[in-house]
Amino acid sequence: MLIKILRRMLSMCPDAWYIFIRSIQLTAFILLCSFTLLLDCGGDIVHKHRIYMTAICLFETGAALLL
């Protein structure tokens, strides 16, 4: 099953590869931003609730982008 998926991925056209690679890079950048915001919160969710919610939204956006 895995070999079949890998063969289909390797036969993608260059435009599809470009979109795939760029979406992986964008997702990695969004997750890095989310992690940085969570580090900025420092566990103080009460006083930095807006930053915490922004980090959670960025985290969820990364997963939705790959779908």
MIFI-499139 format. One record per residue: x, y, z of N, C-alpha, C in turn. Coordinates in steps of 0.2 Angstrom, whole numbers, padded with zeros to 4 digits, always signed. Each point is the difference from the previous one (the first is absolute). Layout:
% residues N
XYZXYZXYZ;...
***
This chain:
% residues 67
+0004-0006+0000-0004+0006+0000+0004+0006+0000;+0005+0000+0004+0005+0006+0001+0004+0001-0007;+0002-0005-0003+0004+0000-0006-0005+0003-0006;-0006-0002+0000-0005+0003-0005-0001+0008+0001;+0000+0002+0006-0001+0007+0002+0007+0004-0002;+0005-0003+0001+0007+0003-0002+0000+0000-0007;-0002-0005-0004+0001+0000-0007-0005+0006-0003;-0006+0001+0003-0004+0005-0003+0003+0007+0002;+0003+0001+0006+0003+0006+0002+0005+0002-0005;+0005-0005-0002+0005+0001-0004-0002+0002-0007;-0006-0002-0002-0002+0001-0007-0004+0007-0001;+0001+0004+0006-0004+0006-0001+0004+0005-0005;-0004+0004-0003+0003+0005-0004+0004+0006+0004;+0004+0003-0003+0004+0005+0003-0004+0006+0004;-0006+0002-0003-0004+0005+0003-0003-0003+0007;-0002-0006+0000-0003-0004+0006+0006+0000+0005;+0006-0002-0002+0005+0000+0005+0002+0007+0003;-0001+0005-0004+0002+0007+0002-0006+0001+0005;-0006-0001-0001-0005+0002+0005+0001-0005+0006;+0001-0006-0001+0001-0004+0006+0006+0002+0005;+0006+0002-0003+0006+0002+0003-0002+0006+0004;-0003+0005-0004-0001+0007+0003-0005-0001+0006;-0005-0004-0001-0005-0001+0006+0003-0003+0006;+0005-0005-0001+0004-0003+0006+0004+0006+0003;+0003+0004-0004+0004+0006+0003-0004+0005+0003;-0006+0001-0002-0004+0005+0003-0003-0003+0006;-0001-0006+0000-0003-0003+0007+0006+0000+0005;+0006-0002-0002+0005+0000+0005+0001+0007+0003;+0000+0005-0005+0001+0007+0003-0006+0002+0005;-0006-0002-0002-0006+0002+0004+0001-0004+0007;+0002-0006+0000+0001-0004+0006+0006+0003+0004;+0005+0003-0003+0005+0003+0004-0002+0007+0003;-0004+0003-0004-0003+0007+0003-0005-0002+0006;-0004-0005+0000-0004-0003+0005+0004-0002+0006;+0006-0003-0001+0004-0002+0006+0003+0006+0003;+0002+0004-0004+0003+0006+0003-0005+0004+0004;-0006+0001-0002-0005+0003+0004-0001-0003+0006;-0001-0007+0000-0001-0004+0006+0006+0001+0005;+0006+0001-0003+0006+0001+0005-0001+0007+0003;-0002+0005-0004-0001+0006+0002-0005+0001+0006;-0005-0005-0001-0005+0000+0006+0003-0002+0006;+0004-0005+0000+0003-0002+0006-0004-0004+0005;-0006-0002-0002-0005-0004+0004-0004+0005+0004;+0000+0007-0001-0004+0004+0003-0006+0002-0005;-0005-0005+0000-0006+0000-0005-0005+0006+0002;+0000+0001+0007-0005+0005+0002+0001+0007-0002;+0007+0002+0000+0001+0007-0002+0002+0001-0007;+0002-0006-0003+0002+0000-0007-0005-0004-0004;-0006+0000+0001-0005-0004-0003+0000+0001-0008;+0000+0006-0002+0000+0002-0007+0006-0003-0004;+0006+0000+0003+0006-0003-0003-0001-0007+0000;-0003-0003+0005-0001-0008+0000-0005-0002-0005;-0005+0004-0001-0005-0002-0005+0002+0001-0007;+0004+0005-0001+0003+0001-0007+0005-0006-0001;+0004-0002+0005+0004-0006-0001-0004-0006-0002;-0005-0001+0004-0004-0006-0002-0003+0000-0006;-0003+0006-0003-0003+0001-0006+0006-0002-0006;+0006+0003+0001+0005-0002-0004+0002-0007-0001;+0000-0003+0006+0001-0008+0000-0005-0003-0004;-0007+0002+0001-0005-0004-0004+0000+0002-0007;+0002+0006-0002+0001+0002-0007+0005-0004-0004;+0005-0002+0004+0005-0004-0003-0002-0007-0003;-0004-0003+0005-0003-0006-0002-0005+0000-0006;-0004+0006+0001-0005+0001-0005+0003+0001-0007;+0005+0003+0000+0003+0002-0007+0003-0006-0003;+0002-0005+0003+0002-0006-0003-0006-0005-0002;-0006+0002+0002-0005-0004-0002-0002+0002-0007;
***
